[in-house]
């Protein structure tokens, strides 16, 4: 790491988050107020935030992303859902622990205070999601039950979100893909259209995020990148958060979606050291 020039370990695309935090030159606390003075003079704004993110563990980074969605005036529900809906149950448990360690606050309490009514129930259910269906075999009986529950919940005069919350947050993605496909066949419309027609407000946003992300989280993230490519903080968040998991899949979906590689898009949209850092995270061109 060379504090005076910003050319440091983050520009090496190979290390994991653990490796980035362990070299001898990298053994310092990650908090901004504790960074070496030379580094603080060398970087600021988005580049500083990117560096700080790279110095965190995955669970710390998720905790900070969640906190950022609730800071300031109003809650950024879209970004909050994007984090919650793209993490596994174990990752959310780890982020919940890290949130308490980082901020001295309980994530669940903050979510309750920042949301309301059925949307609160949905957000908490996602946070505590448990995939209760059997993963050893396809449970066709449960699929039929879930399809019926979802369909019945939107057929009456008063729409009931409870079955939707339960089914969408207590099953694994393979099971849910079968359920949602059967529901579309039954109703003759996409699940997204069903959600838009029968729910409103933040609850509708939550259900839409779930039904769009469940079939393919990489495709969901690629769409999110494409729609928000100029928003540096959002791009950084996705690249850092998924760099050790499914970023290659995200890149592939981005290429299919836009007919342009994510690498080339970042080259076009960003300049200077921020461009170098984002390209290092992206890792390589997809031809």
C-alpha positions as a Markdown table, in Angstrom:
| # | Residue | x | y | z |
|---|---|---|---|---|
| 1 | Unk | 0.0 | 0.0 | 0.0 |
| 2 | Unk | 1.4 | 3.4 | -0.9 |
| 3 | Unk | -0.6 | 5.9 | 1.1 |
| 4 | Unk | 0.6 | 8.9 | -0.9 |
| 5 | Unk | -0.5 | 7.6 | -4.2 |
| 6 | Unk | -3.6 | 5.5 | -3.8 |
| 7 | Unk | -2.0 | 2.6 | -5.7 |
| 8 | Unk | -2.5 | -0.2 | -3.2 |
| 9 | Unk | -3.9 | -3.6 | -2.6 |
| 10 | Unk | -7.4 | -2.8 | -3.8 |
| 11 | Unk | -6.1 | -2.5 | -7.4 |
| 12 | Unk | -5.0 | -6.2 | -7.3 |
| 13 | Unk | -8.0 | -8.1 | -8.5 |
| 14 | Unk | -7.0 | -11.4 | -6.9 |
| 15 | Unk | -7.2 | -11.0 | -3.1 |
| 16 | Unk | -10.2 | -11.9 | -1.1 |
| 17 | Unk | -11.5 | -9.6 | 1.6 |
| 18 | Unk | -9.5 | -11.6 | 4.2 |
| 19 | Unk | -6.3 | -11.3 | 2.2 |
| 20 | Unk | -6.9 | -7.6 | 1.7 |
| 21 | Unk | -7.0 | -7.1 | 5.4 |
| 22 | Unk | -4.0 | -9.2 | 6.4 |
| 23 | Unk | -0.8 | -8.0 | 4.6 |
| 24 | Unk | 1.8 | -6.5 | 6.9 |
| 25 | Unk | 1.3 | -3.1 | 5.3 |
| 26 | Unk | -2.5 | -3.4 | 5.8 |
| 27 | Unk | -2.7 | -4.1 | 9.5 |
| 28 | Unk | -4.6 | -1.1 | 10.6 |
| 29 | Unk | -8.1 | -0.5 | 11.8 |
| 30 | Unk | -10.5 | 0.2 | 8.9 |
| 31 | Unk | -12.4 | 3.1 | 10.5 |
| 32 | Unk | -12.0 | 6.4 | 8.6 |
| 33 | Unk | -11.0 | 8.3 | 11.7 |
| 34 | Unk | -8.1 | 5.8 | 12.3 |
| 35 | Unk | -6.7 | 5.7 | 8.8 |
| 36 | Unk | -3.1 | 7.0 | 8.3 |
| 37 | Unk | -3.0 | 10.7 | 7.7 |
| 38 | Unk | -1.3 | 10.3 | 4.3 |
| 39 | Unk | -4.2 | 8.1 | 3.1 |
| 40 | Unk | -6.8 | 10.6 | 4.3 |
| 41 | Unk | -5.0 | 13.3 | 2.4 |
| 42 | Unk | -4.7 | 11.2 | -0.7 |
| 43 | Unk | -8.3 | 10.2 | -1.1 |
| 44 | Unk | -11.8 | 11.5 | -0.3 |
| 45 | Unk | -15.4 | 11.0 | -1.2 |
| 46 | Unk | -16.3 | 8.0 | -3.2 |
| 47 | Unk | -12.8 | 6.6 | -3.5 |
| 48 | Unk | -12.3 | 6.8 | 0.3 |
| 49 | Unk | -15.6 | 5.0 | 0.8 |
| 50 | Unk | -14.6 | 2.3 | -1.6 |
| 51 | Unk | -11.3 | 1.8 | 0.2 |
| 52 | Unk | -13.0 | 1.6 | 3.5 |
| 53 | Unk | -15.4 | -1.0 | 2.1 |
| 54 | Unk | -12.6 | -3.1 | 0.9 |
| 55 | Unk | -11.0 | -3.1 | 4.3 |
| 56 | Unk | -14.2 | -4.5 | 5.9 |
| 57 | Unk | -15.2 | -8.1 | 6.3 |
| 58 | Unk | -18.2 | -9.1 | 4.1 |
| 59 | Unk | -20.6 | -9.0 | 7.2 |
| 60 | Unk | -19.2 | -5.6 | 8.2 |
| 61 | Unk | -19.8 | -4.3 | 4.7 |
| 62 | Unk | -23.3 | -5.6 | 4.6 |
| 63 | Unk | -24.0 | -4.0 | 8.0 |
| 64 | Unk | -22.8 | -0.6 | 6.8 |
| 65 | Unk | -24.8 | -0.9 | 3.6 |
| 66 | Unk | -27.9 | -1.6 | 5.6 |
| 67 | Unk | -27.2 | 1.3 | 7.9 |
| 68 | Unk | -26.7 | 3.7 | 5.0 |
| 69 | Unk | -30.1 | 2.9 | 3.7 |
| 70 | Unk | -31.7 | 4.2 | 6.9 |
| 71 | Unk | -29.5 | 7.3 | 7.6 |
| 72 | Unk | -30.6 | 10.8 | 6.8 |
| 73 | Unk | -34.1 | 12.0 | 6.0 |
| 74 | Unk | -36.2 | 9.0 | 5.1 |
| 75 | Unk | -35.3 | 5.4 | 4.3 |
| 76 | Unk | -34.0 | 4.2 | 1.0 |
| 77 | Unk | -36.4 | 1.3 | 0.7 |
| 78 | Unk | -35.2 | 0.2 | -2.7 |
| 79 | Unk | -31.6 | -0.1 | -1.6 |
| 80 | Unk | -32.6 | -1.7 | 1.7 |
| 81 | Unk | -34.5 | -4.4 | -0.2 |
| 82 | Unk | -31.7 | -4.8 | -2.7 |
| 83 | Unk | -29.3 | -5.8 | 0.1 |
| 84 | Unk | -31.7 | -8.0 | 2.0 |
| 85 | Unk | -33.0 | -9.9 | -1.0 |
| 86 | Unk | -29.6 | -10.8 | -2.4 |
| 87 | Unk | -28.2 | -12.3 | 0.8 |
| 88 | Unk | -28.5 | -15.8 | 2.1 |
| 89 | Unk | -30.0 | -16.5 | 5.5 |
| 90 | Unk | -26.5 | -17.1 | 7.0 |
| 91 | Unk | -25.2 | -13.9 | 5.5 |
| 92 | Unk | -28.1 | -11.9 | 7.0 |
| 93 | Unk | -27.4 | -13.5 | 10.4 |
| 94 | Unk | -23.8 | -12.5 | 10.1 |
| 95 | Unk | -24.7 | -8.9 | 9.1 |
| 96 | Unk | -27.1 | -8.7 | 12.0 |
| 97 | Unk | -24.3 | -9.5 | 14.4 |
| 98 | Unk | -21.9 | -7.2 | 12.7 |
| 99 | Unk | -24.5 | -4.4 | 12.8 |
| 100 | Unk | -24.6 | -4.6 | 16.6 |
| 101 | Unk | -20.8 | -4.6 | 16.8 |
| 102 | Unk | -20.4 | -1.7 | 14.5 |
| 103 | Unk | -23.1 | 0.6 | 15.6 |
| 104 | Unk | -24.1 | -0.6 | 19.1 |
| 105 | Unk | -27.7 | -0.9 | 17.8 |
| 106 | Unk | -30.0 | -3.7 | 16.9 |
| 107 | Unk | -30.7 | -4.0 | 13.2 |
| 108 | Unk | -34.2 | -5.4 | 13.9 |
| 109 | Unk | -35.1 | -2.4 | 16.0 |
| 110 | Unk | -33.9 | 0.0 | 13.4 |
| 111 | Unk | -35.9 | -1.7 | 10.7 |
| 112 | Unk | -39.0 | -1.5 | 12.9 |
| 113 | Unk | -38.5 | 2.2 | 13.5 |
| 114 | Unk | -37.8 | 3.0 | 9.8 |
| 115 | Unk | -40.7 | 1.0 | 8.3 |
| 116 | Unk | -44.4 | 0.5 | 9.0 |
| 117 | Unk | -47.3 | -1.9 | 8.9 |
| 118 | Unk | -47.1 | -4.9 | 6.5 |
| 119 | Unk | -43.9 | -3.6 | 5.0 |
| 120 | Unk | -42.3 | -4.0 | 8.5 |
| 121 | Unk | -43.5 | -7.6 | 8.6 |
| 122 | Unk | -42.0 | -8.3 | 5.2 |
| 123 | Unk | -38.6 | -6.7 | 5.9 |
| 124 | Unk | -38.3 | -8.6 | 9.2 |
| 125 | Unk | -39.3 | -11.9 | 7.5 |
| 126 | Unk | -36.7 | -11.4 | 4.9 |
| 127 | Unk | -34.1 | -10.6 | 7.6 |
| 128 | Unk | -35.0 | -13.8 | 9.4 |
| 129 | Unk | -35.8 | -15.9 | 6.4 |
| 130 | Unk | -35.6 | -19.7 | 6.8 |
| 131 | Unk | -35.8 | -22.1 | 3.9 |
| 132 | Unk | -38.1 | -24.6 | 5.6 |
| 133 | Unk | -39.0 | -26.7 | 2.6 |
| 134 | Unk | -37.1 | -30.0 | 1.9 |
| 135 | Unk | -34.1 | -29.6 | -0.4 |
| 136 | Unk | -33.7 | -33.3 | -0.8 |
| 137 | Unk | -36.6 | -33.6 | -3.2 |
| 138 | Unk | -39.2 | -31.7 | -5.1 |
| 139 | Unk | -42.3 | -31.3 | -2.9 |
| 140 | Unk | -45.1 | -31.1 | -5.4 |
| 141 | Unk | -47.8 | -31.1 | -2.7 |
| 142 | Unk | -46.2 | -28.1 | -1.0 |
| 143 | Unk | -45.8 | -26.4 | -4.4 |
| 144 | Unk | -49.6 | -26.8 | -5.0 |
| 145 | Unk | -50.3 | -25.5 | -1.5 |
| 146 | Unk | -48.2 | -22.4 | -2.0 |
| 147 | Unk | -49.6 | -21.6 | -5.4 |
| 148 | Unk | -53.1 | -21.9 | -4.0 |
| 149 | Unk | -52.2 | -19.7 | -1.0 |
| 150 | Unk | -50.7 | -17.0 | -3.2 |
| 151 | Unk | -53.6 | -17.0 | -5.6 |
| 152 | Unk | -56.3 | -17.0 | -2.9 |
| 153 | Unk | -54.6 | -14.1 | -1.2 |
| 154 | Unk | -55.2 | -11.8 | -4.1 |
| 155 | Unk | -58.6 | -13.1 | -5.3 |
| 156 | Unk | -60.7 | -11.7 | -2.5 |
| 157 | Unk | -62.0 | -8.2 | -2.1 |
| 158 | Unk | -59.4 | -7.6 | 0.7 |
| 159 | Unk | -55.9 | -8.6 | -0.4 |
| 160 | Unk | -54.0 | -10.6 | 2.2 |
| 161 | Unk | -50.2 | -10.1 | 2.2 |
| 162 | Unk | -49.6 | -12.6 | 4.9 |
| 163 | Unk | -49.4 | -15.7 | 2.6 |
| 164 | Unk | -47.1 | -13.9 | 0.2 |
| 165 | Unk | -44.8 | -12.9 | 3.1 |
| 166 | Unk | -44.7 | -16.4 | 4.4 |
| 167 | Unk | -44.2 | -18.2 | 1.1 |
| 168 | Unk | -41.6 | -15.8 | -0.3 |
| 169 | Unk | -39.4 | -15.8 | 2.8 |
| 170 | Unk | -39.7 | -19.4 | 3.9 |
| 171 | Unk | -38.8 | -21.4 | 0.8 |
| 172 | Unk | -35.6 | -21.8 | -1.2 |
| 173 | Unk | -35.2 | -20.4 | -4.7 |
| 174 | Unk | -35.6 | -23.7 | -6.6 |
| 175 | Unk | -39.0 | -24.3 | -4.9 |
| 176 | Unk | -40.1 | -20.7 | -5.4 |
| 177 | Unk | -39.2 | -20.7 | -9.1 |
| 178 | Unk | -41.6 | -23.7 | -9.5 |
| 179 | Unk | -44.3 | -21.9 | -7.4 |
| 180 | Unk | -44.0 | -18.7 | -9.3 |
| 181 | Unk | -44.0 | -20.4 | -12.7 |
| 182 | Unk | -47.2 | -22.4 | -11.8 |
| 183 | Unk | -48.8 | -19.2 | -10.5 |
| 184 | Unk | -48.2 | -17.4 | -13.7 |
| 185 | Unk | -49.7 | -20.3 | -15.7 |
| 186 | Unk | -52.7 | -20.3 | -13.4 |
| 187 | Unk | -53.3 | -16.6 | -13.7 |
| 188 | Unk | -52.2 | -16.0 | -17.2 |
| 189 | Unk | -49.9 | -13.1 | -16.3 |
| 190 | Unk | -46.5 | -12.5 | -14.8 |
| 191 | Unk | -46.1 | -12.6 | -11.0 |
| 192 | Unk | -44.7 | -9.1 | -11.2 |
| 193 | Unk | -48.0 | -7.9 | -12.9 |
| 194 | Unk | -50.0 | -9.7 | -10.2 |
| 195 | Unk | -48.1 | -7.9 | -7.5 |
| 196 | Unk | -48.4 | -4.5 | -9.2 |
| 197 | Unk | -52.2 | -5.0 | -9.6 |
| 198 | Unk | -53.0 | -6.1 | -6.0 |
| 199 | Unk | -50.5 | -4.4 | -3.7 |
| 200 | Unk | -49.3 | -0.8 | -3.2 |
| 201 | Unk | -46.6 | 1.3 | -1.7 |
| 202 | Unk | -43.5 | -0.1 | -0.1 |
| 203 | Unk | -45.1 | -3.5 | 0.3 |
| 204 | Unk | -45.5 | -3.7 | -3.5 |
| 205 | Unk | -41.9 | -2.7 | -3.9 |
| 206 | Unk | -40.8 | -5.4 | -1.5 |
| 207 | Unk | -42.8 | -8.1 | -3.3 |
| 208 | Unk | -41.6 | -7.0 | -6.7 |
| 209 | Unk | -38.0 | -7.0 | -5.5 |
| 210 | Unk | -38.4 | -10.6 | -4.2 |
| 211 | Unk | -40.2 | -12.0 | -7.3 |
| 212 | Unk | -37.7 | -10.4 | -9.6 |
| 213 | Unk | -34.6 | -11.4 | -7.7 |
| 214 | Unk | -35.7 | -15.0 | -6.8 |
| 215 | Unk | -35.3 | -16.5 | -10.3 |
| 216 | Unk | -31.8 | -15.0 | -10.7 |
| 217 | Unk | -29.9 | -12.8 | -8.3 |
| 218 | Unk | -27.1 | -12.1 | -10.8 |
| 219 | Unk | -29.7 | -11.0 | -13.4 |
| 220 | Unk | -31.4 | -8.8 | -10.8 |
| 221 | Unk | -28.0 | -7.2 | -9.9 |
| 222 | Unk | -27.1 | -6.7 | -13.6 |
| 223 | Unk | -30.4 | -4.9 | -14.2 |
| 224 | Unk | -29.7 | -2.8 | -11.1 |
| 225 | Unk | -26.3 | -1.9 | -12.4 |
| 226 | Unk | -27.6 | -1.1 | -15.8 |
| 227 | Unk | -30.2 | 1.3 | -14.5 |
| 228 | Unk | -27.9 | 3.0 | -12.0 |
| 229 | Unk | -24.4 | 2.8 | -13.6 |
| 230 | Unk | -23.7 | 6.5 | -12.9 |
| 231 | Unk | -24.4 | 6.1 | -9.2 |
| 232 | Unk | -21.0 | 5.4 | -7.8 |
| 233 | Unk | -22.0 | 4.3 | -4.4 |
| 234 | Unk | -24.5 | 1.7 | -5.7 |
| 235 | Unk | -22.0 | 0.4 | -8.2 |
| 236 | Unk | -19.3 | 0.1 | -5.5 |
| 237 | Unk | -21.7 | -1.6 | -3.2 |
| 238 | Unk | -22.5 | -4.4 | -5.7 |
| 239 | Unk | -19.0 | -4.9 | -6.9 |
| 240 | Unk | -17.5 | -5.1 | -3.4 |
| 241 | Unk | -20.3 | -7.2 | -1.9 |
| 242 | Unk | -20.4 | -9.8 | -4.7 |
| 243 | Unk | -16.7 | -9.8 | -5.6 |
| 244 | Unk | -16.1 | -13.1 | -3.8 |
| 245 | Unk | -19.4 | -14.8 | -4.7 |
| 246 | Unk | -21.2 | -14.3 | -7.9 |
| 247 | Unk | -19.7 | -11.3 | -9.7 |
| 248 | Unk | -18.7 | -13.4 | -12.7 |
| 249 | Unk | -22.4 | -14.4 | -13.1 |
| 250 | Unk | -23.4 | -10.8 | -12.7 |
| 251 | Unk | -21.0 | -9.8 | -15.5 |
| 252 | Unk | -22.3 | -12.5 | -17.7 |
| 253 | Unk | -25.9 | -11.4 | -17.2 |
| 254 | Unk | -24.9 | -7.7 | -17.7 |
| 255 | Unk | -23.4 | -8.7 | -21.1 |
| 256 | Unk | -26.5 | -10.6 | -22.1 |
| 257 | Unk | -28.7 | -7.7 | -20.9 |
| 258 | Unk | -26.9 | -4.8 | -22.5 |
| 259 | Unk | -24.8 | -6.4 | -25.3 |
| 260 | Unk | -21.9 | -4.6 | -23.6 |
| 261 | Unk | -19.5 | -5.8 | -21.0 |
| 262 | Unk | -19.6 | -4.3 | -17.5 |
| 263 | Unk | -15.8 | -3.7 | -17.7 |
| 264 | Unk | -16.3 | -1.6 | -20.9 |
| 265 | Unk | -19.2 | 0.3 | -19.3 |
| 266 | Unk | -17.1 | 1.2 | -16.3 |
| 267 | Unk | -14.3 | 2.3 | -18.5 |
| 268 | Unk | -16.7 | 4.7 | -20.2 |
| 269 | Unk | -18.5 | 6.0 | -17.2 |
| 270 | Unk | -15.7 | 6.5 | -14.8 |
| 271 | Unk | -12.3 | 8.3 | -14.9 |
| 272 | Unk | -9.0 | 8.3 | -13.0 |
| 273 | Unk | -8.3 | 6.4 | -9.9 |
| 274 | Unk | -12.0 | 5.6 | -9.3 |
| 275 | Unk | -12.1 | 3.9 | -12.7 |
| 276 | Unk | -8.9 | 2.0 | -11.9 |
| 277 | Unk | -10.4 | 0.7 | -8.6 |
| 278 | Unk | -13.7 | -0.3 | -10.2 |
| 279 | Unk | -12.0 | -2.1 | -13.1 |
| 280 | Unk | -9.8 | -3.9 | -10.6 |
| 281 | Unk | -12.9 | -5.1 | -8.8 |
| 282 | Unk | -14.6 | -6.0 | -12.0 |
| 283 | Unk | -11.4 | -8.0 | -12.8 |
| 284 | Unk | -11.6 | -8.5 | -16.6 |
| 285 | Unk | -13.2 | -7.9 | -19.9 |
| 286 | Unk | -16.0 | -10.2 | -21.1 |
| 287 | Unk | -15.8 | -10.6 | -24.8 |
